[in-house]
């Protein structure tokens, strides 16, 4: 028999997984209440970026370059990945919260949410050692392994997104970037590596975390997340920068309706068929961190040039 608390945690998770805005807010509020769980701050930043990428697809430049079908496929890719990760990750956070409240580890409950035994072991380890860095890395490994089979290798997504021109346009121009803004007008971040390779994604997650928690920058990133509303548009940070109003979208909930998701693939524990590589645990070298926004604006300008060349012909996905 399932413990009654499982039903309550399921409801909390479902209510916070209705769209990108709700997810981002849930991650951020959890971090405010439990700052020892560093991954929750990282997840809120990544989720904010997903919202910006989603609403960018409604801008004229993307409408010129991509067909409606292309843009819908890209939107559903962002949405599905983030919904799927939240469905796994948020119950973990809530169970940790319950463990703190009750003064005893409750991670045996993770199995009721289909969470990997890899993470159950890591949560018990964290509860005993308080090793925040190891838990952060474990959560990065888990989320990237979680999406590898159902999202990255799933045939419809491979055919419609990762093997098609629109995805490569973004990859070549490095438009897939994680940006971490400040209220002082400076923006930091990194270009996303080739997305199909799980090791690249794990390394990238650790590199973004290094920027996010860099000692003198962390307070600036925290203030931005704490004070700037979550709307799913680049207006959230470009309000602090001189920018062209036409280059930013409307808020996400004005652009998209809610999506109903369902699981249509095998949900077996990923760790049973995966060898944990030592390099996944390796600490990423901390590099000299510089503002990133000018490079990103330059890439957006290149995209506009590509759109001008391509107009009126659009690329399209072939079924």
C-alpha positions as CSV (number, residue, x, y, z in Angstrom):
1,X,0.0,0.0,0.0
2,X,1.3,3.4,-0.9
3,X,1.8,5.8,2.1
4,X,-0.7,8.7,2.2
5,X,2.1,11.3,1.9
6,X,2.8,10.0,-1.6
7,X,-0.5,11.2,-2.9
8,X,0.1,14.7,-1.4
9,X,3.5,14.9,-3.0
10,X,2.1,13.7,-6.3
11,X,-0.5,16.5,-6.2
12,X,2.1,19.1,-5.3
13,X,4.3,18.0,-8.2
14,X,1.5,18.0,-10.7
15,X,0.3,21.5,-9.7
16,X,3.8,22.9,-10.1
17,X,4.4,21.1,-13.4
18,X,1.7,22.8,-15.5
19,X,4.0,24.9,-17.5
20,X,7.5,26.5,-17.6
21,X,6.5,29.4,-15.3
22,X,5.2,27.2,-12.5
23,X,8.3,24.9,-12.7
24,X,10.8,27.8,-12.6
25,X,9.0,29.3,-9.6
26,X,8.8,26.0,-7.8
27,X,12.6,25.3,-8.2
28,X,13.4,28.9,-7.1
29,X,11.2,28.8,-4.0
30,X,12.6,25.5,-2.9
31,X,16.1,26.9,-3.2
32,X,15.1,29.9,-1.1
33,X,13.9,27.6,1.6
34,X,16.7,25.0,1.3
35,X,19.8,26.7,0.0
36,X,21.9,23.6,0.7
37,X,20.3,22.0,-2.4
38,X,22.3,23.9,-5.0
39,X,20.8,22.0,-7.9
40,X,17.5,23.7,-7.3
41,X,18.9,27.1,-8.1
42,X,20.7,25.7,-11.1
43,X,17.4,24.1,-12.3
44,X,15.5,27.4,-11.9
45,X,18.1,29.2,-14.1
46,X,18.0,26.5,-16.7
47,X,14.2,26.5,-16.6
48,X,14.1,30.3,-17.1
49,X,16.3,29.9,-20.1
50,X,13.9,27.3,-21.5
51,X,11.1,29.8,-21.2
52,X,13.1,32.4,-23.1
53,X,13.9,29.9,-25.9
54,X,10.2,28.9,-26.1
55,X,8.9,32.4,-26.6
56,X,11.8,33.4,-28.9
57,X,10.1,31.0,-31.4
58,X,7.2,33.4,-31.7
59,X,9.5,36.2,-33.0
60,X,9.5,37.4,-36.6
61,X,13.0,36.1,-37.3
62,X,12.0,32.5,-36.4
63,X,8.7,32.8,-38.3
64,X,10.8,33.7,-41.3
65,X,13.3,30.9,-41.0
66,X,11.0,28.1,-39.7
67,X,7.7,26.7,-40.7
68,X,4.9,26.5,-38.1
69,X,5.5,22.8,-37.8
70,X,9.3,23.4,-37.1
71,X,8.6,25.9,-34.4
72,X,6.0,23.7,-32.8
73,X,8.4,20.7,-32.8
74,X,11.1,22.8,-31.1
75,X,8.7,24.2,-28.6
76,X,7.5,20.7,-27.7
77,X,11.1,19.5,-27.3
78,X,11.9,22.3,-24.8
79,X,8.6,21.7,-23.0
80,X,8.8,17.9,-22.9
81,X,12.4,17.8,-21.6
82,X,11.6,20.3,-18.8
83,X,8.3,18.6,-17.9
84,X,10.0,15.2,-17.8
85,X,12.9,16.3,-15.6
86,X,10.6,18.2,-13.2
87,X,8.4,15.1,-12.9
88,X,11.4,13.2,-11.6
89,X,13.3,15.9,-9.7
90,X,10.6,17.7,-7.8
91,X,9.4,14.7,-5.7
92,X,13.0,14.2,-4.7
93,X,13.1,17.8,-3.4
94,X,9.8,17.4,-1.6
95,X,10.9,14.1,0.0
96,X,14.1,15.8,1.2
97,X,11.9,18.6,2.7
98,X,9.8,16.0,4.5
99,X,12.9,14.3,5.8
100,X,14.1,17.6,7.3
101,X,10.7,18.2,8.9
102,X,10.4,14.7,10.4
103,X,14.1,14.5,11.4
104,X,14.6,11.2,9.6
105,X,15.4,10.1,6.0
106,X,12.4,9.2,4.0
107,X,14.1,8.4,0.7
108,X,12.5,5.0,0.5
109,X,9.6,7.0,-0.8
110,X,11.5,7.8,-4.0
111,X,10.5,4.4,-5.5
112,X,6.9,5.4,-5.6
113,X,7.8,8.2,-8.1
114,X,10.0,6.0,-10.3
115,X,13.2,7.8,-9.2
116,X,16.4,5.9,-10.0
117,X,18.0,3.9,-7.3
118,X,21.1,5.9,-8.2
119,X,19.5,9.0,-6.6
120,X,18.0,7.1,-3.7
121,X,21.6,6.1,-2.7
122,X,22.9,9.6,-3.3
123,X,20.2,11.2,-1.1
124,X,21.0,8.9,1.8
125,X,24.7,9.7,1.3
126,X,23.9,13.4,1.4
127,X,21.7,13.1,4.4
128,X,24.6,11.5,6.3
129,X,27.5,13.6,5.0
130,X,26.0,16.9,3.9
131,X,28.2,16.9,0.9
132,X,26.5,19.5,-1.2
133,X,28.9,19.3,-4.1
134,X,28.5,15.6,-4.6
135,X,24.7,15.8,-4.5
136,X,24.8,18.7,-7.1
137,X,26.9,16.5,-9.4
138,X,24.7,13.5,-8.8
139,X,21.6,15.4,-9.7
140,X,23.2,16.7,-12.9
141,X,24.1,13.1,-13.9
142,X,20.6,11.9,-13.1
143,X,18.7,14.5,-15.0
144,X,20.9,14.0,-18.1
145,X,20.6,10.2,-18.0
146,X,16.9,10.5,-17.4
147,X,16.2,12.2,-20.7
148,X,18.8,10.3,-22.8
149,X,16.6,7.5,-23.9
150,X,13.0,8.9,-23.9
151,X,13.8,12.3,-25.3
152,X,17.2,12.5,-27.0
153,X,17.1,9.0,-28.5
154,X,13.4,8.8,-29.0
155,X,12.7,8.5,-32.7
156,X,10.1,11.2,-33.3
157,X,12.4,13.8,-31.6
158,X,15.5,12.6,-33.5
159,X,13.6,12.9,-36.8
160,X,11.8,16.1,-36.2
161,X,14.4,18.1,-34.3
162,X,18.0,16.8,-33.7
163,X,18.6,15.6,-37.3
164,X,17.0,18.5,-39.0
165,X,18.2,21.9,-40.3
166,X,16.4,24.2,-37.7
167,X,18.3,22.5,-34.9
168,X,21.6,22.8,-36.7
169,X,21.0,26.5,-37.5
170,X,20.7,27.1,-33.8
171,X,23.7,24.9,-33.0
172,X,26.0,26.4,-35.6
173,X,25.2,29.9,-34.5
174,X,25.4,28.9,-30.8
175,X,21.9,30.3,-30.2
176,X,21.3,27.6,-27.7
177,X,22.9,29.3,-24.7
178,X,22.4,29.4,-21.0
179,X,22.3,33.0,-19.8
180,X,22.5,34.1,-16.2
181,X,21.5,37.8,-15.9
182,X,22.1,40.4,-13.2
183,X,20.1,43.5,-12.4
184,X,23.2,45.6,-13.2
185,X,22.8,44.8,-16.9
186,X,25.6,42.3,-17.2
187,X,24.8,38.8,-18.4
188,X,27.0,35.7,-18.0
189,X,26.6,32.3,-19.5
190,X,27.8,29.6,-21.9
191,X,27.0,28.1,-25.3
192,X,25.2,24.7,-25.1
193,X,27.4,21.9,-26.5
194,X,26.1,19.3,-29.0
195,X,23.0,18.1,-27.2
196,X,23.0,14.4,-28.2
197,X,26.1,13.5,-26.1
198,X,25.2,12.8,-22.5
199,X,28.8,13.3,-21.2
200,X,28.9,16.8,-22.9
201,X,25.6,17.7,-21.2
202,X,26.9,16.6,-17.8
203,X,30.1,18.6,-18.2
204,X,28.0,21.6,-19.3
205,X,25.8,21.4,-16.3
206,X,28.8,21.5,-14.0
207,X,30.3,24.4,-15.9
208,X,27.1,26.4,-15.6
209,X,27.0,25.6,-11.9
210,X,30.6,26.9,-11.5
211,X,29.4,30.3,-13.0
212,X,26.2,30.4,-10.9
213,X,28.0,29.8,-7.6
214,X,31.1,31.8,-8.4
215,X,31.6,33.7,-5.1
216,X,31.5,37.4,-6.2
217,X,28.8,36.7,-8.9
218,X,26.5,34.5,-6.8
219,X,24.9,37.4,-4.9
220,X,24.1,39.2,-8.1
221,X,22.4,36.1,-9.6
222,X,20.5,35.5,-6.4
223,X,19.2,39.1,-6.4
224,X,18.0,38.8,-10.0
225,X,16.2,35.6,-9.3
226,X,14.7,36.9,-6.1
227,X,13.5,40.2,-7.5
228,X,12.7,39.8,-11.2
229,X,9.4,38.1,-12.0
230,X,9.3,34.8,-14.0
231,X,7.5,35.6,-17.3
232,X,9.3,33.4,-19.8
233,X,10.5,36.3,-22.0
234,X,13.9,37.9,-22.4
235,X,12.2,41.1,-21.3
236,X,12.9,39.9,-17.8
237,X,16.6,40.7,-18.1
238,X,16.7,43.0,-21.2
239,X,14.8,45.6,-19.2
240,X,18.2,46.3,-17.6
241,X,19.9,46.7,-21.0
242,X,19.4,49.0,-23.9
243,X,17.6,46.7,-26.4
244,X,15.3,46.8,-29.4
245,X,11.7,46.0,-28.2
246,X,11.2,44.0,-31.4
247,X,13.8,41.4,-30.4
248,X,12.0,40.2,-27.4
249,X,8.8,38.2,-27.1
250,X,5.6,38.5,-25.1
251,X,5.3,36.6,-21.8
252,X,5.1,32.8,-22.2
253,X,1.5,32.4,-21.0
254,X,0.5,35.0,-23.7
255,X,2.2,32.9,-26.3
256,X,1.3,29.3,-25.5
257,X,-1.5,27.3,-24.0
258,X,-0.9,24.5,-21.5
259,X,0.3,21.2,-22.9
260,X,-1.0,17.8,-21.6
261,X,1.8,15.3,-21.3
262,X,1.8,11.6,-21.0
263,X,4.4,8.8,-20.7
264,X,4.5,6.5,-23.7
265,X,7.8,4.7,-23.2
266,X,9.5,2.3,-20.8
267,X,10.3,3.9,-17.4
268,X,12.8,1.4,-16.2
269,X,15.6,2.6,-13.9
270,X,18.3,4.0,-16.2
271,X,21.2,3.0,-13.9
272,X,20.5,-0.7,-14.4
273,X,21.7,-0.4,-18.0
274,X,24.3,2.3,-17.6
275,X,27.8,2.2,-16.3
276,X,28.6,5.2,-14.2
277,X,31.7,6.8,-15.6
278,X,34.4,8.2,-13.3
279,X,34.7,11.3,-15.5
280,X,31.1,12.3,-14.7
281,X,32.2,12.9,-11.1
282,X,35.3,14.9,-12.1
283,X,35.3,18.5,-11.0
284,X,35.2,21.0,-13.9
285,X,38.0,23.5,-14.0
286,X,36.9,27.0,-12.9
287,X,37.7,29.4,-15.8
288,X,38.0,33.1,-15.9
289,X,34.4,34.3,-16.1
290,X,33.5,37.3,-18.3
291,X,30.2,38.8,-19.3
292,X,28.6,36.9,-22.2
293,X,25.8,39.1,-23.5
294,X,27.7,40.8,-26.4
295,X,28.6,37.5,-27.9
296,X,25.0,36.4,-27.7
297,X,23.7,39.6,-29.3
298,X,26.1,39.1,-32.1
299,X,24.8,35.6,-32.7
300,X,21.2,36.9,-32.8
301,X,22.3,39.4,-35.4
302,X,23.8,36.6,-37.5
303,X,20.5,34.8,-37.2
304,X,18.6,37.9,-38.5
305,X,21.0,38.0,-41.4
306,X,20.3,34.3,-42.2
307,X,16.6,35.1,-42.0
308,X,16.9,37.9,-44.4
309,X,18.8,35.7,-46.9
310,X,16.2,32.9,-46.5
311,X,13.1,35.0,-46.9
312,X,10.6,34.2,-48.2
313,X,11.5,30.6,-48.4
314,X,11.3,28.6,-45.1
315,X,13.1,25.5,-44.0
316,X,10.7,22.7,-43.0
317,X,10.7,19.3,-41.4
318,X,10.0,16.4,-43.6
319,X,7.7,13.8,-42.1
